[in-house]
Amino acid sequence: MSESTVRCWFVERAFGDRNVVTIVYASADGSRYHQRERSSASLRTGSPVTAAVEIPEDQLEPVDDEETRDRYATEAERTANRYEPDETV
């Protein structure tokens, strides 16, 4: 059985303690998101951060806050208009 996926767009990155970078991808409407943490070293040497990724539906979390949902939708649209899905951001 194949798992259903959702195209999610890069909407946010935050630099934290101990050289950890949090990357957030959200659905086009901003209603669901997926968060990843990577070390800053892996960002330089590992796989690139792309404008969009396909995320299995069961790995997406709901965005409960309306303000965040609107911001994610705006950022997803901006990213989609500016980049091809597999383009590095």
N, CA, C and O atoms as a GROMACS GRO file, in nm:
protein
  356
    1MET      N    1   0.085  -0.118   0.000
    1MET     CA    2   0.000   0.000   0.000
    1MET      C    3   0.089   0.124   0.000
    1MET      O    4   0.181   0.135   0.081
    2SER      N    5   0.062   0.216  -0.091
    2SER     CA    6   0.143   0.338  -0.096
    2SER      C    7   0.084   0.442  -0.002
    2SER      O    8  -0.037   0.453   0.017
    3GLU      N    9   0.174   0.516   0.056
    3GLU     CA   10   0.134   0.618   0.151
    3GLU      C   11   0.106   0.749   0.077
    3GLU      O   12   0.181   0.787  -0.013
    4SER      N   13  -0.001   0.816   0.114
    4SER     CA   14  -0.035   0.943   0.052
    4SER      C   15   0.057   1.052   0.106
    4SER      O   16   0.086   1.058   0.225
    5THR      N   17   0.102   1.138   0.015
    5THR     CA   18   0.191   1.246   0.055
    5THR      C   19   0.131   1.381   0.020
    5THR      O   20   0.038   1.390  -0.061
    6VAL      N   21   0.185   1.483   0.082
    6VAL     CA   22   0.143   1.620   0.059
    6VAL      C   23   0.267   1.701   0.024
    6VAL      O   24   0.368   1.694   0.093
    7ARG      N   25   0.259   1.778  -0.083
    7ARG     CA   26   0.371   1.868  -0.115
    7ARG      C   27   0.369   1.983  -0.014
    7ARG      O   28   0.269   2.052   0.002
    8CYS      N   29   0.481   2.000   0.053
    8CYS     CA   30   0.495   2.106   0.151
    8CYS      C   31   0.610   2.196   0.110
    8CYS      O   32   0.710   2.152   0.052
    9TRP      N   33   0.593   2.323   0.140
    9TRP     CA   34   0.688   2.426   0.099
    9TRP      C   35   0.766   2.478   0.218
    9TRP      O   36   0.715   2.486   0.330
   10PHE      N   37   0.891   2.514   0.192
   10PHE     CA   38   0.978   2.573   0.293
   10PHE      C   39   0.917   2.705   0.341
   10PHE      O   40   0.890   2.793   0.260
   11VAL      N   41   0.895   2.717   0.472
   11VAL     CA   42   0.834   2.840   0.524
   11VAL      C   43   0.913   2.907   0.636
   11VAL      O   44   0.892   3.024   0.666
   12GLU      N   45   1.005   2.832   0.699
   12GLU     CA   46   1.072   2.891   0.815
   12GLU      C   47   1.200   2.816   0.847
   12GLU      O   48   1.210   2.695   0.828
   13ARG      N   49   1.298   2.891   0.896
   13ARG     CA   50   1.420   2.830   0.948
   13ARG      C   51   1.459   2.911   1.071
   13ARG      O   52   1.451   3.034   1.072
   14ALA      N   53   1.502   2.841   1.175
   14ALA     CA   54   1.543   2.906   1.299
   14ALA      C   55   1.674   2.844   1.346
   14ALA      O   56   1.691   2.722   1.344
   15PHE      N   57   1.765   2.929   1.388
   15PHE     CA   58   1.895   2.884   1.435
   15PHE      C   59   1.890   2.876   1.587
   15PHE      O   60   1.861   2.974   1.655
   16GLY      N   61   1.920   2.757   1.639
   16GLY     CA   62   1.911   2.736   1.783
   16GLY      C   63   2.046   2.714   1.846
   16GLY      O   64   2.151   2.738   1.785
   17ASP      N   65   2.042   2.668   1.968
   17ASP     CA   66   2.164   2.638   2.043
   17ASP      C   67   2.235   2.518   1.984
   17ASP      O   68   2.175   2.437   1.913
   18ARG      N   69   2.361   2.507   2.012
   18ARG     CA   70   2.444   2.393   1.974
   18ARG      C   71   2.444   2.365   1.824
   18ARG      O   72   2.449   2.250   1.782
   19ASN      N   73   2.437   2.471   1.744
   19ASN     CA   74   2.447   2.458   1.598
   19ASN      C   75   2.336   2.374   1.536
   19ASN      O   76   2.358   2.304   1.437
   20VAL      N   77   2.217   2.381   1.595
   20VAL     CA   78   2.101   2.310   1.541
   20VAL      C   79   2.013   2.410   1.467
   20VAL      O   80   1.982   2.517   1.518
   21VAL      N   81   1.972   2.371   1.347
   21VAL     CA   82   1.884   2.455   1.265
   21VAL      C   83   1.750   2.382   1.253
   21VAL      O   84   1.745   2.266   1.214
   22THR      N   85   1.642   2.453   1.285
   22THR     CA   86   1.508   2.397   1.271
   22THR      C   87   1.451   2.446   1.139
   22THR      O   88   1.448   2.567   1.112
   23ILE      N   89   1.406   2.352   1.057
   23ILE     CA   90   1.350   2.383   0.926
   23ILE      C   91   1.204   2.341   0.927
   23ILE      O   92   1.170   2.230   0.969
   24VAL      N   93   1.117   2.430   0.880
   24VAL     CA   94   0.973   2.402   0.879
   24VAL      C   95   0.923   2.406   0.735
   24VAL      O   96   0.949   2.501   0.661
   25TYR      N   97   0.850   2.302   0.698
   25TYR     CA   98   0.780   2.294   0.571
   25TYR      C   99   0.631   2.292   0.604
   25TYR      O  100   0.590   2.230   0.703
   26ALA      N  101   0.550   2.360   0.523
   26ALA     CA  102   0.405   2.364   0.547
   26ALA      C  103   0.328   2.338   0.418
   26ALA      O  104   0.378   2.362   0.308
   27SER      N  105   0.207   2.289   0.435
   27SER     CA  106   0.118   2.270   0.320
   27SER      C  107   0.086   2.407   0.259
   27SER      O  108   0.100   2.510   0.325
   28ALA      N  109   0.043   2.407   0.135
   28ALA     CA  110   0.018   2.533   0.064
   28ALA      C  111  -0.083   2.622   0.135
   28ALA      O  112  -0.072   2.745   0.129
   29ASP      N  113  -0.180   2.563   0.202
   29ASP     CA  114  -0.281   2.642   0.273
   29ASP      C  115  -0.239   2.678   0.416
   29ASP      O  116  -0.312   2.747   0.487
   30GLY      N  117  -0.121   2.631   0.459
   30GLY     CA  118  -0.070   2.664   0.592
   30GLY      C  119  -0.132   2.587   0.706
   30GLY      O  120  -0.102   2.614   0.822
   31SER      N  121  -0.219   2.492   0.676
   31SER     CA  122  -0.293   2.423   0.782
   31SER      C  123  -0.215   2.310   0.848
   31SER      O  124  -0.250   2.267   0.958
   32ARG      N  125  -0.110   2.259   0.782
   32ARG     CA  126  -0.031   2.149   0.838
   32ARG      C  127   0.117   2.177   0.814
   32ARG      O  128   0.154   2.244   0.718
   33TYR      N  129   0.200   2.123   0.902
   33TYR     CA  130   0.344   2.148   0.891
   33TYR      C  131   0.424   2.025   0.930
   33TYR      O  132   0.374   1.932   0.993
   34HIS      N  133   0.551   2.028   0.892
   34HIS     CA  134   0.649   1.925   0.929
   34HIS      C  135   0.776   1.998   0.968
   34HIS      O  136   0.822   2.086   0.896
   35GLN      N  137   0.832   1.962   1.081
   35GLN     CA  138   0.952   2.029   1.133
   35GLN      C  139   1.068   1.931   1.134
   35GLN      O  140   1.053   1.815   1.173
   36ARG      N  141   1.184   1.978   1.090
   36ARG     CA  142   1.306   1.899   1.090
   36ARG      C  143   1.414   1.976   1.161
   36ARG      O  144   1.419   2.099   1.155
   37GLU      N  145   1.502   1.903   1.229
   37GLU     CA  146   1.619   1.966   1.291
   37GLU      C  147   1.743   1.906   1.227
   37GLU      O  148   1.754   1.784   1.211
   38ARG      N  149   1.836   1.994   1.192
   38ARG     CA  150   1.963   1.950   1.133
   38ARG      C  151   2.076   2.030   1.194
   38ARG      O  152   2.059   2.145   1.233
   39SER      N  153   2.190   1.968   1.200
   39SER     CA  154   2.307   2.042   1.248
   39SER      C  155   2.353   2.136   1.137
   39SER      O  156   2.329   2.109   1.019
   40SER      N  157   2.417   2.243   1.175
   40SER     CA  158   2.466   2.336   1.074
   40SER      C  159   2.571   2.268   0.985
   40SER      O  160   2.583   2.303   0.867
   41ALA      N  161   2.645   2.174   1.038
   41ALA     CA  162   2.744   2.101   0.958
   41ALA      C  163   2.674   2.017   0.851
   41ALA      O  164   2.721   2.011   0.737
   42SER      N  165   2.563   1.954   0.884
   42SER     CA  166   2.493   1.871   0.785
   42SER      C  167   2.430   1.957   0.676
   42SER      O  168   2.408   1.910   0.564
   43LEU      N  169   2.400   2.082   0.707
   43LEU     CA  170   2.347   2.172   0.604
   43LEU      C  171   2.454   2.203   0.500
   43LEU      O  172   2.423   2.224   0.383
   44ARG      N  173   2.579   2.207   0.543
   44ARG     CA  174   2.689   2.235   0.450
   44ARG      C  175   2.731   2.112   0.372
   44ARG      O  176   2.769   2.123   0.255
   45THR      N  177   2.725   1.994   0.434
   45THR     CA  178   2.781   1.874   0.371
   45THR      C  179   2.677   1.770   0.331
   45THR      O  180   2.707   1.682   0.250
   46GLY      N  181   2.557   1.778   0.385
   46GLY     CA  182   2.454   1.678   0.357
   46GLY      C  183   2.362   1.718   0.244
   46GLY      O  184   2.395   1.804   0.162
   47SER      N  185   2.247   1.656   0.241
   47SER     CA  186   2.151   1.687   0.135
   47SER      C  187   2.102   1.831   0.150
   47SER      O  188   2.090   1.882   0.261
   48PRO      N  189   2.075   1.896   0.037
   48PRO     CA  190   2.035   2.037   0.042
   48PRO      C  191   1.893   2.055   0.094
   48PRO      O  192   1.812   1.963   0.092
   49VAL      N  193   1.865   2.174   0.142
   49VAL     CA  194   1.729   2.213   0.180
   49VAL      C  195   1.663   2.264   0.053
   49VAL      O  196   1.708   2.362  -0.006
   50THR      N  197   1.556   2.198   0.012
   50THR     CA  198   1.489   2.235  -0.112
   50THR      C  199   1.363   2.316  -0.084
   50THR      O  200   1.314   2.320   0.029
   51ALA      N  201   1.313   2.380  -0.188
   51ALA     CA  202   1.195   2.465  -0.174
   51ALA      C  203   1.072   2.386  -0.134
   51ALA      O  204   0.987   2.437  -0.061
   52ALA      N  205   1.062   2.262  -0.180
   52ALA     CA  206   0.945   2.179  -0.147
   52ALA      C  207   0.988   2.035  -0.124
   52ALA      O  208   1.090   1.990  -0.178
   53VAL      N  209   0.911   1.965  -0.046
   53VAL     CA  210   0.931   1.822  -0.021
   53VAL      C  211   0.794   1.755  -0.016
   53VAL      O  212   0.693   1.819   0.012
   54GLU      N  213   0.793   1.625  -0.044
   54GLU     CA  214   0.672   1.546  -0.030
   54GLU      C  215   0.677   1.480   0.108
   54GLU      O  216   0.770   1.405   0.138
   55ILE      N  217   0.578   1.509   0.190
   55ILE     CA  218   0.572   1.458   0.328
   55ILE      C  219   0.455   1.362   0.340
   55ILE      O  220   0.344   1.395   0.298
   56PRO      N  221   0.476   1.241   0.396
   56PRO     CA  222   0.363   1.151   0.422
   56PRO      C  223   0.261   1.220   0.512
   56PRO      O  224   0.297   1.287   0.609
   57GLU      N  225   0.134   1.203   0.480
   57GLU     CA  226   0.028   1.271   0.556
   57GLU      C  227   0.036   1.244   0.705
   57GLU      O  228   0.008   1.334   0.786
   58ASP      N  229   0.073   1.122   0.743
   58ASP     CA  230   0.076   1.090   0.886
   58ASP      C  231   0.193   1.155   0.960
   58ASP      O  232   0.202   1.144   1.083
   59GLN      N  233   0.283   1.223   0.889
   59GLN     CA  234   0.394   1.293   0.952
   59GLN      C  235   0.370   1.443   0.963
   59GLN      O  236   0.457   1.517   1.010
   60LEU      N  237   0.253   1.488   0.921
   60LEU     CA  238   0.218   1.631   0.929
   60LEU      C  239   0.142   1.660   1.057
   60LEU      O  240   0.059   1.581   1.102
   61GLU      N  241   0.172   1.774   1.114
   61GLU     CA  242   0.104   1.821   1.236
   61GLU      C  243   0.010   1.934   1.199
   61GLU      O  244   0.038   2.011   1.107
   62PRO      N  245  -0.103   1.947   1.270
   62PRO     CA  246  -0.193   2.059   1.242
   62PRO      C  247  -0.135   2.190   1.296
   62PRO      O  248  -0.065   2.192   1.397
   63VAL      N  249  -0.166   2.299   1.228
   63VAL     CA  250  -0.128   2.432   1.275
   63VAL      C  251  -0.253   2.488   1.342
   63VAL      O  252  -0.351   2.522   1.274
   64ASP      N  253  -0.249   2.498   1.473
   64ASP     CA  254  -0.368   2.538   1.549
   64ASP      C  255  -0.389   2.689   1.555
   64ASP      O  256  -0.503   2.735   1.565
   65ASP      N  257  -0.283   2.764   1.549
   65ASP     CA  258  -0.288   2.910   1.562
   65ASP      C  259  -0.318   2.973   1.427
   65ASP      O  260  -0.246   2.950   1.330
   66GLU      N  261  -0.424   3.053   1.419
   66GLU     CA  262  -0.466   3.115   1.292
   66GLU      C  263  -0.359   3.209   1.236
   66GLU      O  264  -0.337   3.213   1.115
   67GLU      N  265  -0.293   3.282   1.322
   67GLU     CA  266  -0.188   3.374   1.276
   67GLU      C  267  -0.072   3.297   1.212
   67GLU      O  268  -0.020   3.337   1.107
   68THR      N  269  -0.031   3.188   1.275
   68THR     CA  270   0.076   3.105   1.220
   68THR      C  271   0.031   3.040   1.091
   68THR      O  272   0.108   3.033   0.995
   69ARG      N  273  -0.091   2.992   1.087
   69ARG     CA  274  -0.147   2.930   0.965
   69ARG      C  275  -0.144   3.028   0.848
   69ARG      O  276  -0.106   2.992   0.737
   70ASP      N  277  -0.185   3.152   0.873
   70ASP     CA  278  -0.183   3.255   0.768
   70ASP      C  279  -0.041   3.287   0.724
   70ASP      O  280  -0.015   3.304   0.605
   71ARG      N  281   0.051   3.295   0.819
   71ARG     CA  282   0.191   3.324   0.787
   71ARG      C  283   0.251   3.210   0.705
   71ARG      O  284   0.321   3.234   0.606
   72TYR      N  285   0.223   3.086   0.745
   72TYR     CA  286   0.274   2.971   0.669
   72TYR      C  287   0.217   2.969   0.528
   72TYR      O  288   0.290   2.940   0.433
   73ALA      N  289   0.089   2.998   0.513
   73ALA     CA  290   0.028   3.000   0.379
   73ALA      C  291   0.092   3.108   0.292
   73ALA      O  292   0.120   3.085   0.174
   74THR      N  293   0.117   3.224   0.349
   74THR     CA  294   0.181   3.333   0.276
   74THR      C  295   0.323   3.295   0.235
   74THR      O  296   0.363   3.319   0.121
   75GLU      N  297   0.399   3.237   0.328
   75GLU     CA  298   0.536   3.198   0.298
   75GLU      C  299   0.540   3.083   0.197
   75GLU      O  300   0.627   3.082   0.109
   76ALA      N  301   0.449   2.988   0.208
   76ALA     CA  302   0.444   2.876   0.113
   76ALA      C  303   0.416   2.929  -0.028
   76ALA      O  304   0.478   2.884  -0.125
   77GLU      N  305   0.324   3.022  -0.040
   77GLU     CA  306   0.293   3.081  -0.170
   77GLU      C  307   0.413   3.157  -0.226
   77GLU      O  308   0.445   3.146  -0.344
   78ARG      N  309   0.479   3.232  -0.141
   78ARG     CA  310   0.597   3.308  -0.184
   78ARG      C  311   0.707   3.214  -0.232
   78ARG      O  312   0.768   3.238  -0.336
   79THR      N  313   0.733   3.108  -0.157
   79THR     CA  314   0.835   3.012  -0.195
   79THR      C  315   0.799   2.943  -0.327
   79THR      O  316   0.884   2.927  -0.414
   80ALA      N  317   0.672   2.903  -0.341
   80ALA     CA  318   0.626   2.834  -0.462
   80ALA      C  319   0.637   2.924  -0.585
   80ALA      O  320   0.667   2.876  -0.694
   81ASN      N  321   0.614   3.054  -0.567
   81ASN     CA  322   0.623   3.147  -0.679
   81ASN      C  323   0.767   3.180  -0.717
   81ASN      O  324   0.795   3.220  -0.830
   82ARG      N  325   0.857   3.163  -0.623
   82ARG     CA  326   0.996   3.203  -0.643
   82ARG      C  327   1.089   3.091  -0.686
   82ARG      O  328   1.189   3.115  -0.754
   83TYR      N  329   1.057   2.968  -0.646
   83TYR     CA  330   1.147   2.854  -0.667
   83TYR      C  331   1.074   2.736  -0.730
   83TYR      O  332   0.953   2.719  -0.715
   84GLU      N  333   1.151   2.654  -0.800
   84GLU     CA  334   1.104   2.523  -0.843
   84GLU      C  335   1.109   2.433  -0.720
   84GLU      O  336   1.192   2.456  -0.633
   85PRO      N  337   1.023   2.331  -0.710
   85PRO     CA  338   1.020   2.246  -0.591
   85PRO      C  339   1.154   2.186  -0.549
   85PRO      O  340   1.182   2.177  -0.430
   86ASP      N  341   1.236   2.144  -0.645
   86ASP     CA  342   1.362   2.078  -0.610
   86ASP      C  343   1.481   2.174  -0.604
   86ASP      O  344   1.596   2.131  -0.590
   87GLU      N  345   1.454   2.302  -0.614
   87GLU     CA  346   1.560   2.404  -0.608
   87GLU      C  347   1.605   2.426  -0.464
   87GLU      O  348   1.524   2.425  -0.372
   88THR      N  349   1.734   2.444  -0.446
   88THR     CA  350   1.791   2.467  -0.313
   88THR      C  351   1.756   2.608  -0.265
   88THR      O  352   1.764   2.705  -0.340
   89VAL      N  353   1.717   2.617  -0.137
   89VAL     CA  354   1.687   2.748  -0.079
   89VAL      C  355   1.785   2.780   0.032
   89VAL      O  356   1.776   2.886   0.093
   0.00000   0.00000   0.00000
